């Protein structure tokens, strides 16, 4: 399936196709990357924006196989709840700060809409940036880091991933910190290239 065909599909169609198609999954990730960055900025209180972006991407990857059009007719609503909940959980787990904007979803709903920051140009640019960043990060991951990321992608908690891989929860947490550091390095390099 070509990129132009994927661009014409609705979020719901992509979510269903993404259960078996890497291309559809990539198109959906690219489509939601700006939204994830938006929420990361809203939730962040300091330097954890990159960590929140990563958590948002993991939440989106987990939302795709869990999406059921009969229960949630709009993928956007389902994905936004999953992304925000994962970011809140991350902030609580890290205990860096109390989760800010606890009522963010309610506030946005009260305004009558969720944010839709995408334009055709920004979608295309975000898609290319995301693909390049993913390839760079994947090349930097060790076999263990990749296995851990796959477990979390498949929906496992830190404890479940630790049990499956026969390592401690602390090892999972340490690996995720290394992965985040590598992601930040790629992002920093991208920003310095733009200067």
C-alpha positions as CSV (number, residue, x, y, z in Angstrom):
1,X,0.0,0.0,0.0
2,X,1.5,3.4,-1.0
3,X,1.8,6.4,1.3
4,X,-0.8,8.3,-0.7
5,X,-3.3,5.5,-0.2
6,X,-2.6,5.4,3.5
7,X,-3.0,9.2,3.7
8,X,-6.5,8.9,2.3
9,X,-7.6,6.4,5.0
10,X,-9.4,7.4,8.1
11,X,-7.8,6.9,11.5
12,X,-10.2,4.1,12.2
13,X,-9.3,2.3,8.9
14,X,-5.6,2.7,9.6
15,X,-6.0,1.4,13.2
16,X,-7.6,-1.7,11.9
17,X,-5.1,-2.2,9.1
18,X,-2.2,-1.5,11.5
19,X,-2.9,-4.7,13.4
20,X,-1.4,-6.5,10.4
21,X,0.4,-3.8,8.4
22,X,3.6,-2.1,9.4
23,X,3.0,0.6,6.8
24,X,-0.5,1.4,8.2
25,X,1.0,1.5,11.7
26,X,3.7,3.9,10.6
27,X,1.2,6.2,8.9
28,X,-0.9,6.2,12.1
29,X,2.2,7.0,14.3
30,X,3.2,9.8,12.0
31,X,-0.4,11.2,12.0
32,X,-0.4,11.4,15.8
33,X,3.2,12.4,16.5
34,X,2.3,16.2,16.7
35,X,-0.6,15.5,19.1
36,X,1.7,13.4,21.3
37,X,4.2,16.3,21.3
38,X,1.4,18.7,22.2
39,X,0.3,16.6,25.2
40,X,3.9,16.1,26.3
41,X,4.4,19.9,26.4
42,X,1.1,20.3,28.3
43,X,2.0,17.7,30.9
44,X,5.8,18.5,31.2
45,X,7.1,20.5,34.1
46,X,10.7,20.7,33.2
47,X,13.0,18.5,31.1
48,X,10.8,15.4,30.8
49,X,9.2,16.3,27.4
50,X,11.2,13.7,25.5
51,X,10.3,11.0,28.1
52,X,6.7,11.9,27.8
53,X,6.9,11.8,24.0
54,X,8.3,8.3,24.2
55,X,5.5,7.3,26.7
56,X,2.9,8.8,24.3
57,X,4.3,6.7,21.4
58,X,4.3,3.6,23.5
59,X,0.7,4.3,24.5
60,X,-0.3,4.8,20.9
61,X,1.4,1.6,19.9
62,X,-0.5,-0.2,22.6
63,X,-3.8,1.5,21.6
64,X,-3.7,0.2,18.0
65,X,-4.2,-3.5,18.8
66,X,-6.7,-2.7,21.6
67,X,-8.8,-0.5,19.4
68,X,-12.3,-1.9,18.9
69,X,-14.6,0.2,16.6
70,X,-17.7,-1.3,18.2
71,X,-16.7,0.0,21.7
72,X,-14.9,3.2,20.6
73,X,-16.2,4.5,17.2
74,X,-13.5,7.2,17.0
75,X,-9.9,6.1,17.2
76,X,-8.8,9.7,18.0
77,X,-10.8,9.8,21.2
78,X,-9.5,6.4,22.3
79,X,-5.9,7.2,21.4
80,X,-6.0,10.5,23.2
81,X,-7.2,9.0,26.4
82,X,-4.6,6.2,26.2
83,X,-1.8,8.7,25.5
84,X,-2.8,11.1,28.4
85,X,-3.3,8.2,30.9
86,X,0.2,6.8,30.0
87,X,1.8,10.2,30.5
88,X,0.1,10.7,33.8
89,X,1.2,7.3,35.0
90,X,4.7,8.0,33.9
91,X,4.8,11.2,35.9
92,X,3.4,9.5,39.0
93,X,5.8,6.6,38.6
94,X,8.8,8.9,38.3
95,X,7.6,11.0,41.2
96,X,9.5,14.0,39.9
97,X,6.4,16.1,40.3
98,X,2.7,15.6,40.9
99,X,1.0,14.9,37.6
100,X,0.2,18.4,36.2
101,X,-3.0,19.2,34.4
102,X,-4.8,16.3,36.0
103,X,-8.0,17.5,34.5
104,X,-6.5,18.2,31.0
105,X,-8.9,15.8,29.2
106,X,-11.9,17.2,31.0
107,X,-10.7,20.8,30.2
108,X,-10.3,20.0,26.5
109,X,-13.7,18.3,26.4
110,X,-15.3,21.2,28.1
111,X,-14.0,23.4,25.4
112,X,-15.8,21.2,23.0
113,X,-12.8,19.7,21.2
114,X,-9.5,18.0,21.3
115,X,-6.5,19.6,19.7
116,X,-5.9,18.8,16.0
117,X,-2.7,20.5,15.1
118,X,-2.1,18.6,11.8
119,X,-1.9,20.2,8.4
120,X,-0.9,18.2,5.3
121,X,2.5,19.9,5.3
122,X,3.1,19.2,9.0
123,X,1.9,15.6,8.7
124,X,4.4,14.9,5.9
125,X,7.3,16.6,7.7
126,X,6.5,14.8,11.0
127,X,6.2,11.5,9.1
128,X,9.7,11.9,7.6
129,X,11.2,13.1,10.9
130,X,9.6,10.3,12.8
131,X,10.9,7.6,10.4
132,X,14.4,9.0,10.4
133,X,14.5,9.3,14.2
134,X,13.1,5.7,14.6
135,X,15.8,4.3,12.3
136,X,18.5,6.1,14.2
137,X,17.3,5.0,17.6
138,X,16.7,1.4,16.5
139,X,20.3,1.3,15.2
140,X,21.5,2.4,18.7
141,X,19.6,-0.2,20.7
142,X,21.2,-3.3,22.2
143,X,19.5,-6.6,21.7
144,X,18.3,-6.5,25.4
145,X,16.9,-2.9,25.0
146,X,15.2,-4.0,21.8
147,X,13.6,-7.0,23.5
148,X,12.4,-4.8,26.4
149,X,10.9,-2.3,24.1
150,X,9.1,-5.0,22.2
151,X,7.6,-6.4,25.4
152,X,6.4,-3.0,26.4
153,X,5.1,-2.4,22.9
154,X,3.1,-5.7,23.2
155,X,1.4,-4.2,26.2
156,X,3.4,-5.7,29.0
157,X,4.0,-3.8,32.2
158,X,7.5,-3.4,33.6
159,X,6.9,-6.3,36.0
160,X,5.5,-8.5,33.2
161,X,8.4,-7.7,30.9
162,X,10.9,-8.5,33.7
163,X,9.3,-11.8,34.3
164,X,9.1,-12.7,30.6
165,X,12.8,-11.8,30.0
166,X,14.0,-13.2,33.3
167,X,15.5,-10.0,34.6
168,X,14.6,-7.6,37.4
169,X,12.1,-4.7,37.2
170,X,15.0,-2.4,38.0
171,X,16.8,-3.7,34.9
172,X,13.7,-2.8,32.8
173,X,13.7,0.6,34.3
174,X,17.4,1.1,33.7
175,X,17.1,0.0,30.1
176,X,14.2,2.4,29.5
177,X,16.3,5.2,30.9
178,X,19.1,4.3,28.5
179,X,16.6,4.1,25.6
180,X,15.2,7.6,26.5
181,X,18.7,8.9,26.7
182,X,19.4,7.6,23.2
183,X,16.2,9.1,22.0
184,X,17.1,12.4,23.5
185,X,20.6,12.2,21.8
186,X,18.9,11.7,18.4
187,X,16.5,14.5,19.0
188,X,19.3,16.8,20.2
189,X,21.3,16.0,17.1
190,X,18.3,16.7,14.9
191,X,17.8,20.1,16.6
192,X,21.5,21.0,16.3
193,X,21.3,20.1,12.5
194,X,18.4,22.6,12.2
195,X,20.5,25.4,13.7
